[in-house]
Amino acid sequence: MNQVRIAINGQALDVPAGISVAAAIARLQWPFRRSPRGQARAAFCGMGVCFECRVRIDGIAQQRACMVPVREGMQVMTDE
Amino acid sequence: MGHWLGVKSYDLIIVGAGIIGTACADYASREGLRVAIIEPGPIGGGATAAAMGHLVAMDDDPAELALANYSLALWEDFTGIEQIEYSRCGTLWVASNEAEYAHIPAKIARLAAVGVQAERIDSDQLYRLEPALQRGLTGGMRVPREAVVYPPGMARHLLNRACARGAALYPQRATAITSHGVQLEDRTGLAGSVLVATGCALPQLLPQLPMRSRKGHLVITDRYPGVIHHQLLELGYADSAHGDADSSVAFNVQPRPTGQILIGSSREYGSDTSEVSMSMVRRMLERSFRYLPALRQLNALRIWTGFRPVSVDGLPYLGRVPERPNVWVAAGHEGLGITTSLGSARLVIDQWLGRTTAINARPYDPARVATWA
């Protein structure tokens, strides 16, 4: 299987090509973001509707991780 | 039809669990009525979910003001309930020129006449309160006791209270009003008085009451706490709200308790799809940037649309449906239904109970439709 290397919060991670950013983050079991009251949030619907999985991807904030496939060299920032 | 064996009987069968239907269910159950509520979709999932949730007294029409003012007092019982997210940010109406500024004392007098406290502020005070506003504005009017809420949370809360008092929720569609009550999709018959609170969908059950749908767009940003502090509107907003143009936009932005900023507003007849119109969004945002240029730098998270239910004259239909014994209506609140939900419920249920209403119910009497024919 083809692998791509991405970085999540600076940590390099080799993942199968074609998976979503949400699937990649889930491998690390880190929170995707925080609710206004500080609770950890993660991907929920997995199909772009619930907006729970928003992260920064290559400098652009509030991307739905479940809707974006991983790309070689991608920089992802979670839980900002 | 015909087999009414095992029919369930209620005092009042409410069709629709938006904020109007749930407010009616809450008050009716509190007064001891046996209530059924029929809703095939999510609770507060129509116009209630699409709405901004601004609790506001509009002073342009006396009947609208009376109903809003009556309702705003009733809202005071809901300030401490978490899921309603009540936030008393106040309303700040912004004057962009001397003519708008000159109208403020008359507005304050109309509000004061019903007991709503408002104050005129000059431009210095305006920028102290809201430093992000565009320079060169003339001043404004502050209504400090007004608030914002989360409308679907309110609908859910009202329904839960009603159900805790024994109200029954039927999660399906009402297909017809019968001579006895209501028929449901699965052919269950419910017997009792019927109260239709289905907003834009009113013509499906009561085609004799005209109802138009007026589309709106809203944009919500990421969290930016402290950019604005009040619900901000241009004083020209009422021209957009009460005008009959095919489409209009007005500056109307709101600080959510999360720090997010809700940006409105647009009004549009003739569009019946829920699709976002980017040209309408652009118009709306350009209007808001004129008053609040800081918005340009912010990230938006999503855009959605909703439909306001508009009656013949912009006032809701509240009361008995003409020539339909035992059929009642509470619908057509246009853009003010969150504010006026609680008073509307009292007006209808108090009439059903044969009580004197707290405010004059006549302006909202559905019978007035005959005079518009």
Boltz contact constraints between the chains, C-beta under 6 A:
constraints:
  - contact:
      token1: [A, 36]
      token2: [B, 258]
      max_distance: 6.0
  - contact:
      token1: [A, 61]
      token2: [B, 299]
      max_distance: 6.0
  - contact:
      token1: [A, 62]
      token2: [B, 222]
      max_distance: 6.0
  - contact:
      token1: [A, 62]
      token2: [B, 299]
      max_distance: 6.0
  - contact:
      token1: [A, 62]
      token2: [B, 301]
      max_distance: 6.0
